[in-house]
Amino acid sequence: MNILFLFPLIPLLMMLGLWISRSTRQIHAVMVAGSSLLLLLAVVLVFRFLALREAGETAAMLFTASYMWYAPLNIHFAVGVDGISVAMLLLSAIIVFTGTFASWQLKNDVKEYFLWFSLLSVGVFGFFISVDLFTMFLFYEVALIPMYLLIGVWGSGRKEYSAMKLTLMLMGGSAFLLIGILGIYFGSGAQTMNLLEIAALHNIPLAEQRIWFPLVFIGFGVLGALFPFHTWSPDGHASAPTAVSMLHAGVLMKLGGYGCFRVAMFLLPDAAHELSWIFIVLTTISVVYGAFSACVQTDLKYINAYSSVSHCGLVLFALLMMNETAATGAVLQMLSHGLMTALFFALIGMIYGRTHTRDIRQLSGLMKIMPFLAVGYVIAGLANLGLPGLSGFVAEMTIFNGAFMHADTFHRVVTIIACTSIVITAVYILRVVGRILYGTCTNPEHLKLSDASWDERFSVICLIVAVAGMGLAPFWVSDLVRGGVGTVITQLMN
């Protein structure tokens, strides 16, 4: 069996195991076994992929396979991966694994929660291995649908409102996306929906590309928190349970950037060149607006949610620069943001579970009360503001270096504006760290609180190791994704 088929298959088997489980112990056993197997499989895939590249394998996609699904429209269940896909699969496996332990203390409807969580994982893994447009869209929808129930049932605060807002906006983006995909298929005159075959034809008229490119880019961009379609993100993150926030911000939002690069820009390169300036302006607004908005929030989850708007805007900003350095930085930023925002949401959930508040005005002196969680929060904050040695620095430096390679005034100006987000990020991160972790605890009830439990410590340590590992040894990641980035950039240049 092709190793790629195992990625969506294992979560499906996890769902079967969860369905027949009769106790919380059995449910936990199924989730730990399944998520551990996914992580092991992702690591094996990384090594096998790198080995094939070192052996001289130059195909754009490796581990390819294709089976007919629906002959009248030439829809295939077609899979394959390049370096970008492999990196996203590894990120997804890490987040699912750590999210399992972050949900260990869940008490209500545990089986149902993990069933929907596993279905969400099916969609995420299936999306990243797909090279057929329709199959990719199918898994994209599978990944979105469980979010409504996971937030609406197990969330907090205005959970019903947040779940409905998220669902309506993302489904609106999906409608744009479906129209764009059908336009690409019929406009190309292809005999298949395979991405590589459509790209090889390169015969979609420019007039049609001008129509389909904005639809596809916005369709995926909604999930990537593209301004002004980002408003679902802060509410959704604030109301979601901890592990869902981790998976949502850590992985699901990456589907947006990945889709914009893999589909919109790769298949519609002429329109990408012609219309990129519009989306560069919007992404620049996302980067700066998200950072400024985080500064004025008082809810820990809203602070991190608006920070995600800024960092995901930086991903799209870098992709639109259309050179290999900036695009490599965009992939590094997807990985970095996925890891550090998952760490942030995990820690926020653990702090909220003890203090029952996320309001920074009601929190202080936590460093003495729960030192492990506090130190973890400091590390996550330092990664977010781009401290050298952690993942954020590597990604942001690569992005801004690539963006500044453009010699024209427009690109240089927007790059300088986007760079200001680094300063703004430092302001809100250091403000929050100083306010909630240091000083004297003003709430006597908080003095009785405990530090992290073993399952929480394990989840946090895994994420910290990943963030630090990427920051200290980034070259293997850039080497991994270089081929995939080069394929798309070559298509754009030609």
MIFI-388368 format. One record per residue (C-alpha): x, y, z; residue number from 1. Coordinates in nm, 4 decimals. Example, Ala and Ser with C-alpha at 12.3 -4.5 7.8 and 13.67 -1.06 7.14 Angstrom:
BEGIN
      east     north        up  rolo
    1.2300   -0.4500    0.7800     1
    1.3670   -0.1060    0.7140     2
END
This chain:
BEGIN
      east     north        up  rolo
    0.0000    0.0000    0.0000     1
    0.1132    0.3547   -0.0774     2
    0.2289    0.5125    0.2500     3
    0.0208    0.8254    0.1808     4
   -0.3083    0.6351    0.2008     5
   -0.2340    0.5655    0.5663     6
   -0.2578    0.9324    0.6670     7
   -0.6369    0.9680    0.6230     8
   -0.6911    0.5966    0.6919     9
   -0.5455    0.5999    1.0452    10
   -0.7840    0.8752    1.1699    11
   -1.0722    0.6780    1.0161    12
   -0.9602    0.3692    1.2086    13
   -0.9312    0.5881    1.5191    14
   -1.2955    0.6859    1.4702    15
   -1.3912    0.3168    1.4518    16
   -1.1930    0.2449    1.7675    17
   -1.3544    0.5387    1.9462    18
   -1.7006    0.4220    1.8397    19
   -1.6586    0.0841    2.0063    20
   -1.4806    0.2195    2.3151    21
   -1.6734    0.1844    2.6403    22
   -1.4675    0.3905    2.8837    23
   -1.2565    0.7050    2.8989    24
   -0.9477    0.4882    2.9462    25
   -1.0184    0.3071    2.6182    26
   -1.0868    0.6369    2.4400    27
   -0.7553    0.7768    2.5577    28
   -0.5771    0.4579    2.4540    29
   -0.7215    0.4798    2.1009    30
   -0.6242    0.8464    2.0636    31
   -0.2715    0.7987    2.1979    32
   -0.2107    0.4936    1.9789    33
   -0.3537    0.6585    1.6672    34
   -0.1835    0.9971    1.7105    35
    0.1483    0.8299    1.7954    36
    0.1234    0.6171    1.4817    37
    0.0500    0.9274    1.2721    38
    0.3537    1.1049    1.4147    39
    0.5757    0.8016    1.3528    40
    0.4398    0.7717    0.9988    41
    0.5127    1.1399    0.9302    42
    0.8715    1.1017    1.0538    43
    0.9199    0.7905    0.8384    44
    0.7809    0.9798    0.5369    45
    1.0280    1.2651    0.5925    46
    1.3240    1.0268    0.5939    47
    1.1995    0.8272    0.2949    48
    1.1318    1.1454    0.0990    49
    1.4774    1.2891    0.1710    50
    1.6391    0.9558    0.0844    51
    1.4689    0.9482   -0.2553    52
    1.5752    1.3072   -0.3280    53
    1.9352    1.2292   -0.2337    54
    1.9217    0.9231   -0.4590    55
    1.8488    1.1508   -0.7545    56
    1.4693    1.1293   -0.7792    57
    1.3649    1.4561   -0.9473    58
    0.9903    1.4097   -1.0047    59
    0.7799    1.7019   -0.8836    60
    0.5684    1.4672   -0.6699    61
    0.6762    1.1423   -0.5055    62
    0.4710    0.8458   -0.3772    63
    0.2103    0.9180   -0.6444    64
   -0.0948    0.7018   -0.7074    65
   -0.4221    0.7606   -0.8897    66
   -0.7553    0.5766   -0.8955    67
   -1.0645    0.6749   -1.0928    68
   -1.3509    0.8043   -0.8798    69
   -1.5975    0.9619   -1.1253    70
   -1.5306    0.9048   -1.4943    71
   -1.7654    1.1696   -1.6519    72
   -1.5610    1.4521   -1.4947    73
   -1.2311    1.2592   -1.4848    74
   -1.2155    1.2846   -1.1075    75
   -0.9413    1.0673   -0.9574    76
   -0.8375    0.9868   -0.6062    77
   -0.4865    1.1080   -0.6864    78
   -0.2189    1.1475   -0.4213    79
    0.1422    1.2615   -0.4148    80
    0.3718    1.4776   -0.2044    81
    0.6543    1.7212   -0.2481    82
    0.8632    1.8793    0.0262    83
    0.5941    2.1327    0.1190    84
    0.3313    1.8596    0.1609    85
    0.5675    1.6450    0.3687    86
    0.6412    1.9388    0.5995    87
    0.2676    2.0096    0.6427    88
    0.1964    1.6432    0.7177    89
    0.4656    1.6426    0.9855    90
    0.3233    1.9633    1.1378    91
   -0.0282    1.8163    1.1366    92
    0.0897    1.4968    1.3048    93
    0.2689    1.6937    1.5792    94
   -0.0400    1.9061    1.6501    95
   -0.2780    1.6067    1.6562    96
   -0.0409    1.4220    1.8906    97
    0.0047    1.7103    2.1349    98
   -0.3620    1.8110    2.1053    99
   -0.4602    1.4644    2.2276   100
   -0.2733    1.5178    2.5534   101
   -0.3985    1.8766    2.5817   102
   -0.7540    1.7322    2.5831   103
   -0.6758    1.4715    2.8479   104
   -0.8794    1.6441    3.1215   105
   -1.1965    1.6795    2.9112   106
   -1.4997    1.5475    3.1002   107
   -1.8081    1.6039    2.8833   108
   -1.8977    1.3763    2.5901   109
   -1.5372    1.2650    2.5515   110
   -1.6083    1.0021    2.2857   111
   -1.8082    1.2374    2.0644   112
   -1.5468    1.5105    2.0990   113
   -1.2622    1.2864    1.9831   114
   -1.4761    1.1435    1.7013   115
   -1.5198    1.4905    1.5525   116
   -1.1558    1.5727    1.6284   117
   -1.0491    1.2628    1.4324   118
   -1.2786    1.3499    1.1404   119
   -1.1178    1.6930    1.1279   120
   -0.7807    1.5150    1.1115   121
   -0.9024    1.3044    0.8177   122
   -0.9760    1.6207    0.6215   123
   -0.6457    1.7861    0.7062   124
   -0.4263    1.4874    0.6153   125
   -0.6300    1.4101    0.3036   126
   -0.5978    1.7681    0.1811   127
   -0.2199    1.7747    0.2026   128
   -0.1717    1.4476    0.0094   129
   -0.4186    1.5294   -0.2715   130
   -0.3055    1.6341   -0.6183   131
   -0.6526    1.6187   -0.7765   132
   -0.8478    1.9448   -0.7521   133
   -1.1804    1.7849   -0.6652   134
   -1.0295    1.5439   -0.4126   135
   -0.8483    1.8356   -0.2514   136
   -1.1741    2.0311   -0.2310   137
   -1.3533    1.7296   -0.0833   138
   -1.1020    1.6901    0.1990   139
   -1.1043    2.0685    0.2482   140
   -1.4777    2.0510    0.3212   141
   -1.4339    1.7485    0.5485   142
   -1.1845    1.9520    0.7519   143
   -1.4233    2.2488    0.7869   144
   -1.7498    2.0762    0.8772   145
   -1.6503    1.9381    1.2232   146
   -1.5465    2.2854    1.3401   147
   -1.9083    2.3932    1.3877   148
   -1.9849    2.1188    1.6382   149
   -1.6462    2.1211    1.8092   150
   -1.6863    2.4910    1.8862   151
   -2.0647    2.5049    1.9222   152
   -2.0865    2.2095    2.1663   153
   -1.7517    2.1994    2.3504   154
   -1.6538    2.5658    2.3249   155
   -1.6916    2.8500    2.5731   156
   -1.8231    3.2066    2.5732   157
   -2.0369    3.2992    2.2719   158
   -1.9752    2.9583    2.1238   159
   -2.2926    2.9247    1.9129   160
   -2.2420    3.2673    1.7566   161
   -1.8725    3.2012    1.6926   162
   -1.9368    2.8572    1.5436   163
   -2.2068    2.9878    1.3094   164
   -1.9991    3.2889    1.2020   165
   -1.6989    3.0681    1.1301   166
   -1.9061    2.8165    0.9344   167
   -2.0887    3.0740    0.7225   168
   -1.7736    3.2659    0.6293   169
   -1.5672    2.9567    0.5504   170
   -1.8496    2.8017    0.3499   171
   -1.8813    3.1280    0.1594   172
   -1.5129    3.0961    0.0760   173
   -1.5760    2.7363   -0.0293   174
   -1.8423    2.8528   -0.2755   175
   -1.5886    3.0857   -0.4397   176
   -1.3384    2.8030   -0.4378   177
   -1.5695    2.5521   -0.6079   178
   -1.6553    2.7984   -0.8847   179
   -1.2859    2.8715   -0.9348   180
   -1.1912    2.5029   -0.9480   181
   -1.4587    2.4274   -1.2088   182
   -1.3455    2.7323   -1.4073   183
   -0.9859    2.6077   -1.4026   184
   -1.0897    2.2580   -1.5122   185
   -1.3090    2.3628   -1.8033   186
   -1.0891    2.6594   -1.8995   187
   -0.7793    2.4437   -1.9272   188
   -0.9434    2.1858   -2.1500   189
   -0.7707    1.9178   -1.9457   190
   -0.8752    1.5538   -1.9463   191
   -0.8183    1.5327   -1.5721   192
   -0.8303    1.7483   -1.2571   193
   -0.4717    1.6575   -1.1707   194
   -0.2825    1.9692   -1.0636   195
    0.0403    1.8804   -1.2409   196
   -0.1275    1.7939   -1.5692   197
   -0.3298    2.1167   -1.5734   198
   -0.0170    2.3194   -1.4912   199
    0.1753    2.1487   -1.7725   200
   -0.0869    2.2537   -2.0288   201
   -0.0567    2.6215   -1.9314   202
   -0.3382    2.7130   -2.1697   203
   -0.6009    2.8897   -1.9591   204
   -0.6682    3.2237   -2.1360   205
   -0.5615    3.5343   -1.9433   206
   -0.9162    3.6725   -1.9580   207
   -1.0411    3.3651   -1.7727   208
   -0.7478    3.3646   -1.5319   209
   -0.8470    3.7178   -1.4269   210
   -1.1827    3.5760   -1.3170   211
   -1.0737    3.2502   -1.1531   212
   -0.7628    3.3741   -0.9717   213
   -0.9423    3.6162   -0.7349   214
   -1.2111    3.3552   -0.6637   215
   -0.9621    3.0810   -0.5777   216
   -0.7251    3.3096   -0.3874   217
   -1.0066    3.4600   -0.1804   218
   -1.1647    3.1165   -0.1340   219
   -0.8481    2.9830    0.0248   220
   -0.7541    3.3228    0.1679   221
   -1.0648    3.3319    0.3884   222
   -0.9234    3.0351    0.5791   223
   -0.5837    3.2060    0.5824   224
   -0.7409    3.5086    0.7596   225
   -0.7004    3.7412    0.4597   226
   -0.8213    4.0948    0.5349   227
   -1.1147    4.1812    0.5308   228
   -1.2381    3.8192    0.5452   229
   -1.0611    3.7471    0.8751   230
   -1.3350    3.8360    1.1245   231
   -1.4389    3.4751    1.1866   232
   -1.0929    3.3890    1.3182   233
   -1.0717    3.5766    1.6524   234
   -1.4232    3.4740    1.7587   235
   -1.3695    3.1146    1.6498   236
   -1.0384    3.0832    1.8314   237
   -1.1694    3.2492    2.1471   238
   -1.4623    3.0103    2.1764   239
   -1.2951    2.6853    2.0685   240
   -1.1771    2.4246    2.3211   241
   -0.8008    2.4025    2.3690   242
   -0.7085    2.1193    2.1307   243
   -0.9451    2.2508    1.8630   244
   -0.7790    2.5941    1.8852   245
   -0.4438    2.4185    1.8511   246
   -0.5494    2.2235    1.5427   247
   -0.7443    2.5136    1.3973   248
   -0.4718    2.7784    1.4234   249
   -0.1821    2.5333    1.4004   250
   -0.2938    2.3376    1.0949   251
   -0.6332    2.4323    0.9514   252
   -0.5352    2.7920    0.8738   253
   -0.2350    2.6540    0.6840   254
   -0.4743    2.4998    0.4324   255
   -0.5409    2.8564    0.3200   256
   -0.1800    2.9493    0.2452   257
   -0.1045    2.6070    0.0990   258
   -0.4088    2.6268   -0.1314   259
   -0.3273    2.9816   -0.2476   260
    0.0235    2.8698   -0.3443   261
   -0.0537    2.5225   -0.4776   262
   -0.3726    2.6018   -0.6696   263
   -0.4280    2.9742   -0.7308   264
   -0.0712    3.0790   -0.8087   265
    0.0527    2.7509   -0.9584   266
   -0.2371    2.7050   -1.2028   267
   -0.3106    3.0716   -1.2785   268
    0.0364    3.2283   -1.2976   269
   -0.0410    3.5053   -1.5467   270
   -0.3254    3.6451   -1.3377   271
   -0.1107    3.6034   -1.0267   272
    0.1475    3.8397   -1.1770   273
   -0.1121    4.0882   -1.2961   274
   -0.3319    4.0996   -0.9833   275
   -0.0802    4.0275   -0.7100   276
   -0.0495    4.3955   -0.6120   277
   -0.4131    4.3988   -0.4929   278
   -0.3597    4.1059   -0.2587   279
   -0.0187    4.2345   -0.1471   280
   -0.1969    4.5472   -0.0212   281
   -0.4599    4.3357    0.1576   282
   -0.2007    4.1065    0.3165   283
    0.0072    4.4033    0.4308   284
   -0.3039    4.5372    0.6033   285
   -0.3562    4.1930    0.7615   286
   -0.0024    4.1880    0.8988   287
   -0.0138    4.5338    1.0580   288
   -0.3827    4.5406    1.1514   289
   -0.3621    4.2013    1.3235   290
   -0.0632    4.3108    1.5302   291
   -0.2227    4.6427    1.6330   292
   -0.5502    4.4670    1.7195   293
   -0.3649    4.2227    1.9451   294
   -0.2241    4.5206    2.1382   295
   -0.5656    4.6397    2.2549   296
   -0.7150    4.3025    2.3556   297
   -0.7536    4.1924    2.7166   298
   -0.8531    3.8291    2.6523   299
   -0.5551    3.5932    2.6155   300
   -0.7208    3.3964    2.3343   301
   -0.8169    3.7096    2.1427   302
   -0.4586    3.8347    2.1718   303
   -0.3291    3.5126    2.0206   304
   -0.6073    3.5039    1.7612   305
   -0.5259    3.8509    1.6281   306
   -0.1582    3.7590    1.6401   307
   -0.2481    3.4652    1.4124   308
   -0.4189    3.7048    1.1694   309
   -0.0916    3.8979    1.1510   310
    0.1329    3.5936    1.1120   311
   -0.0914    3.4187    0.8572   312
   -0.1095    3.7452    0.6648   313
    0.2679    3.7328    0.6534   314
    0.2468    3.3884    0.4901   315
    0.0272    3.5159    0.2048   316
    0.2371    3.8337    0.1791   317
    0.5522    3.6256    0.1253   318
    0.3911    3.3942   -0.1304   319
    0.2814    3.6929   -0.3391   320
    0.6432    3.8118   -0.3625   321
    0.6868    3.5231   -0.6092   322
    1.0520    3.4433   -0.5531   323
    1.2062    3.1311   -0.4048   324
    1.3499    3.2946   -0.0922   325
    1.0238    3.4596    0.0146   326
    0.8179    3.1501   -0.0687   327
    1.0542    2.9310    0.1349   328
    1.0098    3.1787    0.4190   329
    0.6323    3.1484    0.3812   330
    0.6487    2.7706    0.4280   331
    0.8824    2.8145    0.7257   332
    0.6351    3.0668    0.8689   333
    0.3494    2.8182    0.8268   334
    0.5464    2.5619    1.0239   335
    0.6673    2.8110    1.2842   336
    0.3278    2.9691    1.3382   337
    0.1628    2.6280    1.3543   338
    0.3939    2.5141    1.6334   339
    0.4099    2.8315    1.8402   340
    0.0390    2.9154    1.8170   341
   -0.0470    2.5583    1.9179   342
    0.1850    2.6045    2.2155   343
    0.0187    2.9354    2.3003   344
   -0.3347    2.7963    2.2849   345
   -0.2353    2.4892    2.4865   346
   -0.0880    2.7075    2.7618   347
   -0.3819    2.9496    2.7576   348
   -0.6231    2.6578    2.7913   349
   -0.4243    2.5186    3.0853   350
   -0.4147    2.8583    3.2591   351
   -0.7870    2.9128    3.1970   352
   -0.8679    2.5647    3.3305   353
   -0.7149    2.6663    3.6651   354
   -0.7992    3.0361    3.6970   355
   -1.1325    3.0273    3.5056   356
   -1.0450    3.3576    3.3415   357
   -0.8551    3.4705    3.0337   358
   -0.8740    3.8401    3.1222   359
   -0.5197    3.9717    3.1663   360
   -0.6519    4.2358    3.4082   361
   -0.7434    3.9601    3.6524   362
   -0.4167    3.7660    3.6267   363
   -0.0819    3.8441    3.7909   364
    0.2087    3.6734    3.9624   365
    0.1567    3.3383    3.7890   366
    0.5315    3.2722    3.7643   367
    0.5458    3.1841    4.1357   368
    0.2214    2.9848    4.1317   369
    0.2633    2.7766    3.8159   370
    0.6282    2.8165    3.7039   371
    0.6224    2.5436    3.4390   372
    0.3276    2.6947    3.2514   373
    0.4708    3.0440    3.2962   374
    0.8099    2.9511    3.1509   375
    0.6357    2.7777    2.8620   376
    0.4367    3.0952    2.7964   377
    0.7555    3.3045    2.7966   378
    0.9175    3.0707    2.5420   379
    0.6074    3.0830    2.3203   380
    0.6079    3.4621    2.3436   381
    0.9761    3.4883    2.2537   382
    0.9203    3.2639    1.9508   383
    0.6261    3.4826    1.8476   384
    0.8260    3.8052    1.8587   385
    1.1118    3.6494    1.6601   386
    1.3884    3.5822    1.9106   387
    1.6980    3.4330    1.7380   388
    1.7308    3.0626    1.8130   389
    1.3557    2.9993    1.7915   390
    1.1410    2.9243    1.4870   391
    0.9864    3.2698    1.4426   392
    1.3186    3.4412    1.3728   393
    1.4163    3.2000    1.0943   394
    1.0831    3.2352    0.9151   395
    1.0493    3.6131    0.9391   396
    1.4078    3.6870    0.8372   397
    1.3709    3.4647    0.5298   398
    1.0430    3.6331    0.4345   399
    1.1677    3.9904    0.4657   400
    1.4938    3.9052    0.2918   401
    1.3017    3.7584   -0.0019   402
    1.0505    4.0429   -0.0115   403
    1.3232    4.3081   -0.0184   404
    1.4831    4.1439   -0.3238   405
    1.2315    4.3346   -0.5365   406
    1.3996    4.6579   -0.6393   407
    1.0834    4.8553   -0.7233   408
    0.9389    5.1145   -0.4852   409
    0.6034    4.9433   -0.4283   410
    0.7478    4.6142   -0.3026   411
    1.0109    4.7885   -0.0900   412
    0.7516    5.0165    0.0746   413
    0.5057    4.7374    0.1615   414
    0.7944    4.5288    0.2949   415
    0.9018    4.8098    0.5270   416
    0.5411    4.8534    0.6437   417
    0.5101    4.4785    0.7094   418
    0.8386    4.4864    0.9033   419
    0.6808    4.7214    1.1567   420
    0.4748    4.4260    1.2780   421
    0.7906    4.2915    1.4457   422
    0.8003    4.5921    1.6773   423
    0.4253    4.5824    1.7447   424
    0.4438    4.2093    1.8222   425
    0.7164    4.2719    2.0796   426
    0.4950    4.5330    2.2455   427
    0.1912    4.3111    2.3044   428
    0.3901    3.9983    2.3899   429
    0.6107    4.1677    2.6505   430
    0.3100    4.3572    2.7887   431
    0.1151    4.0365    2.8467   432
    0.4145    3.8461    2.9891   433
    0.4923    4.1249    3.2337   434
    0.1313    4.1673    3.3376   435
    0.0194    3.8090    3.4011   436
    0.3414    3.6352    3.5044   437
    0.5282    3.8819    3.7198   438
    0.4418    4.1090    4.0093   439
    0.2275    4.0160    4.3085   440
   -0.0725    3.7854    4.2768   441
   -0.3807    3.9963    4.3559   442
   -0.6310    3.7102    4.3764   443
   -0.5932    3.4974    4.6949   444
   -0.7755    3.2072    4.5248   445
   -0.5030    3.1834    4.2600   446
   -0.2433    3.1130    4.5310   447
   -0.4047    2.7706    4.5820   448
   -0.3678    2.6657    4.2189   449
   -0.1486    2.3804    4.0982   450
    0.1063    2.3719    3.8185   451
    0.0831    2.1565    3.5060   452
   -0.0039    1.7869    3.5279   453
    0.2040    1.5167    3.3585   454
   -0.0073    1.5103    3.0393   455
    0.0063    1.8882    3.0078   456
    0.3821    1.8947    3.0655   457
    0.4339    1.6300    2.7989   458
    0.2299    1.8239    2.5418   459
    0.4066    2.1537    2.6172   460
    0.7568    2.0017    2.6141   461
    0.6968    1.8379    2.2749   462
    0.5932    2.1702    2.1228   463
    0.8810    2.3622    2.2826   464
    1.1311    2.1074    2.1490   465
    0.9823    2.1451    1.7995   466
    0.9919    2.5284    1.8151   467
    1.3504    2.5324    1.9408   468
    1.4590    2.2550    1.7042   469
    1.3345    2.4450    1.4003   470
    1.5002    2.7639    1.5234   471
    1.8381    2.6027    1.5919   472
    1.8505    2.3720    1.2885   473
    1.6386    2.5300    1.0119   474
    1.8411    2.4104    0.7152   475
    1.6958    2.0611    0.6978   476
    1.3470    2.2149    0.6755   477
    1.4465    2.4604    0.4017   478
    1.6213    2.1781    0.2142   479
    1.3054    1.9681    0.2478   480
    1.0722    2.2290    0.0974   481
    1.3086    2.3814   -0.1609   482
    1.2108    2.1463   -0.4446   483
    0.8368    2.2006   -0.3994   484
    0.8797    2.5770   -0.3778   485
    1.1028    2.5744   -0.6850   486
    0.8409    2.3913   -0.8933   487
    0.5760    2.6571   -0.8282   488
    0.8169    2.9502   -0.8671   489
    0.9423    2.8096   -1.1995   490
    0.5829    2.7902   -1.3209   491
    0.5283    3.1524   -1.2156   492
    0.8449    3.2710   -1.3881   493
    0.7659    3.0901   -1.7124   494
END
